[in-house]
Amino acid sequence: MKIVAEHLDNLMHKIVTSHQIFGIVYQKKSGEITKFNARFGVHKFLKGGKRTVPNSMYVIYDNNRKGYRALEPSNIMQITYNKSRYVRSSDYEFLQL
């Protein structure tokens, strides 16, 4: 099996442009680990107004909890996308397993 390193920005760009559902494991500020079954680009439930979180954060729609979530990129631990699992190896590098 070939292990491939992927930068977080490149990986997220692939996910955003594919419009596919993906899984993510995330560490909250409290230290609790949580999982999301999420998707980018969902506009159906927006109520208008402007973005209230910094542009450095990723805003996803959580399919299980039916709500929007803002994720700090440095707290993302694992991403499952397109039948591949990506695990954080360093600050913004992920290894495909």
Backbone torsions as a table, in degrees:
resi	resn	phi	psi	omega
1	MET	NA	136.3	-178.9
2	LYS	-93.9	128.2	177.7
3	ILE	-96.2	127.0	-176.9
4	VAL	-117.5	132.0	175.6
5	ALA	-91.7	137.0	-177.4
6	GLU	-135.6	133.7	176.9
7	HIS	-75.0	144.7	-176.1
8	LEU	-57.2	-42.9	-179.4
9	ASP	-62.1	-41.9	178.6
10	ASN	-65.3	-41.6	179.6
11	LEU	-64.4	-45.6	179.2
12	MET	-65.2	-36.0	177.3
13	HIS	-62.1	-41.7	177.3
14	LYS	-61.4	-42.5	-178.5
15	ILE	-67.6	-43.9	-178.9
16	VAL	-62.4	-44.5	-176.8
17	THR	-74.3	-20.1	-179.5
18	SER	-84.1	-21.1	-178.0
19	HIS	59.4	30.2	-179.4
20	GLN	-99.5	157.5	173.7
21	ILE	-76.4	142.0	-179.7
22	PHE	-139.6	161.4	177.5
23	GLY	-106.0	148.2	-179.4
24	ILE	-144.7	139.7	174.2
25	VAL	-110.2	128.5	-169.2
26	TYR	-135.3	143.5	176.2
27	GLN	-103.4	119.8	179.7
28	LYS	-72.4	168.4	177.6
29	LYS	-58.4	-32.6	-179.5
30	SER	-74.2	-8.8	-178.6
31	GLY	97.1	-8.6	179.2
32	GLU	-70.8	139.5	178.0
33	ILE	-94.6	131.2	179.6
34	THR	-134.2	155.3	179.5
35	LYS	-115.9	143.0	177.0
36	PHE	-124.4	142.5	167.5
37	ASN	-109.3	102.4	-162.6
38	ALA	-130.0	173.9	178.9
39	ARG	-153.3	143.8	172.8
40	PHE	-90.5	156.5	170.5
41	GLY	81.8	16.5	177.3
42	VAL	-85.0	118.9	-178.0
43	HIS	-113.5	-4.3	-171.9
44	LYS	-59.2	-37.5	-172.2
45	PHE	-103.0	12.0	177.4
46	LEU	-72.5	146.3	-178.0
47	LYS	-108.5	7.8	-178.6
48	GLY	94.6	-179.6	-178.4
49	GLY	93.5	-175.5	-178.7
50	LYS	-108.2	165.2	-177.6
51	ARG	-66.0	133.5	-176.9
52	THR	-105.2	-6.2	179.0
53	VAL	-107.4	155.4	179.3
54	PRO	-60.2	152.9	179.5
55	ASN	-66.8	-16.2	179.4
56	SER	-74.4	-14.5	-179.1
57	MET	-93.7	149.0	176.6
58	TYR	-91.7	130.7	177.0
59	VAL	-105.7	120.4	-178.0
60	ILE	-121.4	163.1	172.4
61	TYR	-106.7	120.2	-179.6
62	ASP	-85.2	113.8	-176.9
63	ASN	-68.5	-29.7	-178.8
64	ASN	-77.4	-42.3	-176.9
65	ARG	-95.4	-1.6	177.8
66	LYS	52.8	54.5	178.8
67	GLY	-161.4	165.6	179.0
68	TYR	-86.3	144.4	178.6
69	ARG	-133.5	142.1	175.5
70	ALA	-106.5	125.9	-175.5
71	LEU	-114.1	133.4	173.4
72	GLU	-79.8	124.0	-175.9
73	PRO	-57.5	-32.7	-177.5
74	SER	-71.6	-13.7	-179.3
75	ASN	-99.8	1.1	177.4
76	ILE	-76.4	126.6	-175.9
77	MET	-103.3	-35.7	-176.2
78	GLN	-153.8	145.1	177.7
79	ILE	-130.3	133.8	173.8
80	THR	-114.8	120.3	-174.9
81	TYR	-150.8	133.8	174.7
82	ASN	55.3	44.8	178.2
83	LYS	64.3	20.9	177.4
84	SER	-127.3	147.9	178.3
85	ARG	-110.9	130.8	179.3
86	TYR	-116.4	125.1	-177.2
87	VAL	-116.9	137.8	-178.6
88	ARG	-63.1	131.2	177.1
89	SER	-111.7	-33.1	175.7
90	SER	-145.7	-163.2	-173.4
91	ASP	-47.3	-61.4	-177.4
92	TYR	-126.8	20.5	177.5
93	GLU	-106.1	136.8	178.9
94	PHE	-123.7	140.6	177.3
95	LEU	-101.1	132.4	176.8
96	GLN	-84.2	123.9	-179.6
97	LEU	-106.3	NA	NA
